[in-house]
């Protein structure tokens, strides 16, 4: 197995851990806030967490597709079609714009707790940081050891 495949395998494993941890973190934060504080806070955390998770995993899918195109072009940035680059960035900024509109509508039209929404939106970031700090070095050092 070559270095690129091992790195891709380690990255996929890390992302699966992030996904699992994110759903557990979101469930714990939602249940805990409902039990300790209020239903409105719990709903806000859940909504924010769902928005962030869906956006993150759609981005992951787009990056995977872009990287497939990149590797098929011989890992040559110039060989990747200009249309592919434009399509990727349009999807990225389009998703960001949709997320901004959804958040604006939630804040202005729905009774939502802003702090809860921000906590929910932060779950994916917290999951990435915690999983990478706890498992990232272990996975990468295992891959390095296998390659040695």
C-alpha positions in Angstrom: 0.0 0.0 0.0 1.5 3.3 -1.0 1.7 6.5 1.1 -1.2 8.3 -0.5 -3.6 5.4 0.1 -2.5 5.1 3.7 -3.0 8.8 4.3 -6.5 8.6 2.6 -7.4 5.6 4.8 -6.3 7.4 7.9 -8.2 10.5 6.9 -11.4 8.5 6.2 -11.1 6.8 9.6 -10.6 10.1 11.3 -13.7 11.5 9.6 -15.8 8.5 10.6 -14.7 9.1 14.2 -15.5 12.8 13.9 -19.0 11.9 12.6 -19.8 9.5 15.3 -18.4 11.8 18.1 -20.4 14.7 16.6 -23.7 12.9 16.8 -23.0 11.7 20.4 -21.9 15.2 21.4 -25.0 16.8 19.8 -27.3 14.2 21.6 -25.6 14.8 25.0 -25.8 18.6 24.6 -29.4 18.6 23.5 -30.5 16.2 26.2 -28.5 17.9 28.9 -29.8 21.4 28.0 -33.4 20.1 27.8 -33.0 18.5 31.3 -31.1 21.3 32.9 -32.3 24.5 31.2 -35.3 24.6 28.7 -36.8 23.0 25.7 -36.2 26.1 23.6 -32.4 25.9 24.3 -32.4 22.2 23.5 -34.2 22.8 20.2 -31.9 25.6 19.3 -28.8 23.4 20.0 -30.3 20.6 17.9 -31.1 22.9 15.0 -27.7 24.5 15.1 -26.0 21.1 15.3 -28.0 19.7 12.4 -27.3 22.7 10.2 -23.5 22.5 10.9 -23.4 18.7 10.5 -25.3 18.6 7.2 -23.2 21.5 5.8 -19.9 19.9 7.0 -20.7 16.5 5.5 -21.9 18.0 2.2 -18.6 19.8 2.0 -16.8 16.5 2.7 -18.6 14.9 -0.2 -17.7 17.8 -2.5 -14.1 17.7 -1.4 -13.9 13.9 -2.0 -15.3 14.4 -5.5 -12.9 17.2 -6.2 -10.0 15.1 -5.0 -11.0 12.2 -7.2 -10.9 14.6 -10.2 -7.6 15.9 -8.9 -6.0 12.5 -8.6 -7.4 11.5 -12.1 -5.6 14.5 -13.5 -2.3 13.1 -12.2 -2.2 15.2 -9.1 -1.5 18.2 -11.3 -3.4 21.3 -10.2 -3.1 22.9 -13.7 -4.6 19.8 -15.3 -7.7 19.9 -13.2 -10.4 21.5 -15.4 -11.2 25.1 -14.7 -14.8 24.1 -14.8 -14.3 21.7 -11.9 -12.6 24.3 -9.8 -15.4 26.8 -10.5 -18.1 24.2 -9.8 -16.5 23.4 -6.4 -16.3 27.0 -5.3 -19.8 27.8 -6.5 -21.1 24.9 -4.5 -19.1 26.0 -1.5 -20.3 29.6 -1.5 -23.8 28.6 -2.5 -24.0 26.3 0.5 -22.6 29.1 2.7 -25.3 31.6 1.3 -28.1 29.1 1.9 -26.9 28.5 5.4 -26.8 32.3 6.0 -30.4 32.7 4.7 -31.6 29.8 6.8 -30.0 31.2 9.9 -31.4 34.7 9.2 -34.9 33.2 8.8 -34.5 31.2 12.0 -33.4 34.2 14.0 -36.0 36.6 12.6 -39.0 34.4 12.2 -38.7 31.6 14.8 -38.4 31.7 18.5 -34.9 30.4 18.9 -32.2 30.8 21.5 -29.2 32.5 19.9 -26.8 31.0 22.4 -28.2 27.5 21.8 -27.9 28.0 18.1 -24.3 29.0 18.4 -23.5 26.1 20.7 -25.2 23.8 18.1 -23.2 25.3 15.3 -20.0 24.8 17.2 -20.5 21.0 17.7 -18.8 20.0 14.5 -15.8 22.2 15.3 -15.6 20.8 18.8 -15.9 17.3 17.4 -13.1 17.9 15.0 -10.8 19.3 17.6 -11.5 16.7 20.2 -11.2 13.7 17.8 -8.1 15.0 16.1 -6.4 15.6 19.5 -7.4 12.3 20.9 -7.2 9.9 17.8 -5.4 11.8 15.1 -1.8 11.4 16.3 -2.5 7.7 17.1 -3.9 7.0 13.6 -1.2 8.9 11.8 1.6 7.2 13.8 0.0 3.8 13.2 0.0 4.5 9.5 3.6 5.8 9.6 4.6 2.6 11.5 2.9 0.4 8.8 4.7 2.3 6.1 8.1 2.0 7.7 
